Amino acid sequence: MQNIDVKLEFWKNRLLDLGKRNRLINCPLPKDGKRVQRHSLLINSPSCNQIWSLMTESDDTLSFPVPLITLEHKHEAEIELISLTSGIHTNQTPNETYKTLRSLMKKAKEFTEEKGLNALHLAFGFLNWIDNGTEGQEMRSPLLLVPVKLTQEDLFSPIILSRSDEEISANYSLEQKLLSDFGIELPAFTEEIALSEYLNDVTQAVKSLGWNISSETTQLSLFSFMKINMYRDLERNADKIRGHHIVRAINGEVLRDGTSISDISAYEHDKTEPRDVFSVVDADSSQQDAILLAKRGASFVLQGPPGTGKSQTITNIIAELIADGKKVLFVSEKMAALEVVYKRLSQAGLEQFCLTLHSHKARRQEILEQCGRSMRLSRQKASLQQDAYSRLYRLKEIRNALNSYAAELHAVIEPLGKTIYQVSGYLSQYENLRNIDFVQANAENFTPVLLSQCESALEEVTRIVLKSGYQQNNPWNGCVLTQLPTF
């Protein structure tokens, strides 16, 4: 078992990628050559300060040239970009600029739909530094990142670059890299600070190492901050995380939380009163076991291949805990998993109890509106109508009938010591054989010993027939005597 502080530091380092492959650490300039890189675009004009003012001080946008299909190349579907008087100049030709913007727009949309986060940013100010201080690989890292979005009504409309609702971010990965490797602490950034002022403060912080900052161009690219918030969470809440029993269990400590689960394997879910069940989708016995564990507060891992009902089980767990007046935090790396569960809860009429946070649609105003709806809902009182009580009673009667049928089917019948289910399974092995009209006398008195004797007698008859053959020409063949004649 490792020290919990050592393990926390290990987890933090795993979350924060400070390697050269991270584009927040090493974001080299696009190389000149025949092959155009579609993952980023340098905007040379308007200037860095002009674009900063456009994106941070107004609601204006950048409009890129409109694509038109020229008549002479219509059969080849070649796109020619007509340069407008927008004053936008990039490191690529107009035609390639359009293709790069389309590629970035597609990738940003895919990232948002899959992860629920915006990865498209405009990078302002780049720190040019040396990996080993004075000797080593030259690195280029963005300092400030403004979240943006690309939109286009159709293929013949201009591509619009505009600011998205997220906050401007400093390069936290770079801050940690410089702090851990060089002891350099970059100045904190707030949106009240002017761009030039912040870049000057950074220049002073790295002046001793001879590094410099370039701000001639703005770079549009995809930068992912998925794990940085998790890193910050570990930093800010280290005391809470350190003392949590689940984290301590992951660290190797053997802890008992006092939750009793010894009766789970034999728990009879069918005897639960319908009025005490709040699951909103179907659930089999194993799923009901998981729901019961969650209601008791036990920690467990629910696993299974796709299509085995994990989302259904999570939906039911949330519904049951809502009924118990508890709060549930449901997190997932994939946006699709969240949407499936939310859709099921919505279909059950529980969407007003849900607060959607992990989504590109969850903007501040919408979050406040969701909170407002929940607060208004909390002031309302719900009461069950008589019809609901009647339906619950009817459900109870139907369940009792089904339970009685199952109980009789599996009840051991004496003196044979078999259940109807076992006997039916035995007979099903011979369903393809010709039926013989035969009624066993006193079958209700059959014991296992008598049954065994009958089986032995039949086996002996079978042996004799197989040995001597079936005597079809025997004069007694087909003769059925009900009684012996008397002489």
Salt bridges, closest charged atoms under 4 A:
ASP5 OD1 - ARG242 NE 2.56
GLU9 OE1 - LYS12 NZ 3.57
GLU76 OE2 - HIS75 NE2 3.43
GLU96 OE1 - ARG38 NH2 2.46
GLU114 OE2 - LYS115 NZ 3.92
GLU114 OE2 - LYS334 NZ 3.57
ASP131 OD2 - LYS20 NZ 3.25
ASP165 OD2 - ARG363 NE 2.66
GLU167 OE2 - ARG364 NH2 3.42
ASP181 OD2 - LYS177 NZ 2.86
GLU191 OE2 - ARG163 NH2 3.73
GLU235 OE2 - LYS12 NZ 3.85
ASP239 OD1 - ARG242 NH1 2.65
GLU253 OE1 - ARG248 NH2 3.03
ASP263 OD1 - ARG296 NH1 2.71
GLU268 OE1 - LYS271 NZ 2.89
GLU273 OE2 - LYS396 NZ 3.35
ASP289 OD1 - HIS269 NE2 2.71
GLU320 OE1 - LYS295 NZ 3.30
GLU333 OE2 - LYS115 NZ 3.49
GLU460 OE2 - ARG463 NH2 2.40
